[in-house]
């Protein structure tokens, strides 16, 4: 079996692959896209970091390919959808860079308190300017952590060792988990208003992009210090630059940027109160060795024994079962992400109920897919079928699975309920229709609907009065948004009705606000499946 190591990983990782009986390892670092297409024609596995792009063309050119292993967390350089279509497992190594990124973050925090890089540059220039490089202490200051996952949790531990008060904003973190970590769970506005230092640790999504923008910085204490070693774009760079120049932001430390590499003429490079590093979060010998060995071990296990670990696109099951469960796995993921988007930020339980043939099948893979779908917009690339349950537990969310032999009205049915701490339930149910097993959503929050489970949806609850369909359609039409499908549902005439509109493109902000502001519309959610 041939393994192409397309990007340089730890020599120990390569050695582990070479030690496997029957393995031929090809090291081809820095290959052009054309060369990669040539090399993959007869390989069973590809190992990459972030440099080589594994595109749909690569999968099409590699008929024997079984697995792609990413030595790192993200899989932005791998076309996961194309991999799934070609039956290729995509794995990553989510834990290898945790400590490295947490330590770099705290290095930036220390440099934000004490201007060591600036003082060092001054000394190298032959100067002695003690009075120009006075700093402040971390002791008894307040650190606000936005996103308390693996890395945020490690940063919290280090801050506590320095005697800092730690606040955390994470809308998906249960209060019990915050208490166990000895941090104070607060709202984002509370964190902004009380923190001397703020660091962000979350994936870049529609919800987190520009989370710290001009409006957010106005809410901060004057002289706040900001740090981002997570993903570029969580802190809006234009707002940060303005804050650094006005003094609203006393100092900043950035390892990631909205566009990478950072432009040579970026104004960030000219500001004396910001420390910049070129995306070094995972750049330690230990982290690179760890992810290199980890990805090599995963590749070997997959090829030798069919064992799948840290997969981002398939569950850990055999091929025969996968063929039967595949359409349910896809439907489950969409129901999970739908419920997460229509429900409250904080829940205590996911309840999953199966009807039909799923009662007799081993549906663990479907459950994992539901969990992963629920977490997709929360944890980003780091969540997969292996770690989804553990991540939910870490957020204080338990999963309950029920099988039912009652008549659901459908041959097969999956229902997902998000149960809040106060007992309020948000739910969605779906089934497969036709010989092609087309996924359909057939119920949302107890209202019968029928819409294709895919693409972009507007989920509206409105007063049941004449003209509502036309008014919503007019707003979308003015915004050049085409309606692909629509389903209407009501319980009683004149009460409240549900309108689920599948659209070809995302409505603009003005259109969204007009819909949300309509006096007859009680709830409006834009959902991406």
Secondary structure, 3 states (H helix, E strand, C coil): CEEEECCCCCHHHHHHHHCCCCCEEEECCCCCHHHHHHHHHHCCEEEECCCCCECHHHHHCCCCCCEEEECCCCCCCECHHHHHHCCCEEECCCCCCHHHHHHHHHHHHHHHHCCHHHHHHHHHCCCCCHHHHCCCCCCCCEEEEECCCHHHHHHHHHHHHCCCEEEEECCCCCHHHHHHCCCEECCHHHHHHHCCEEEECCCCCCCCCCCECHHHHHCCCCCEEEEECCCCCCECHHHHHHHHHHCCEEEEEECCCCCCCCCCCCHHHHCCCEEECCCCCCCCHHHHHHHHHHHHHHHHHHHHHCCCCCECCCCCCCHHHHHHHHHHHHHHHHHHHHHHHHCCCCCCEEEEEEEHHHHCCCCHHHHHHHHHHHHHHHHHHHCCCCCHHHHHHHCCCEEEEEECCCCCCCCCEEEEEEECCCCCEEEEEEEEECCCCEEEEEEECCEEEEEECCCEEEEEEEECCCCHHHHHHHHHHHCCCCEEEEEEEECCCCCEEEEEEEECCCCCHHHHHHHHCCCCEEEEEEEEC
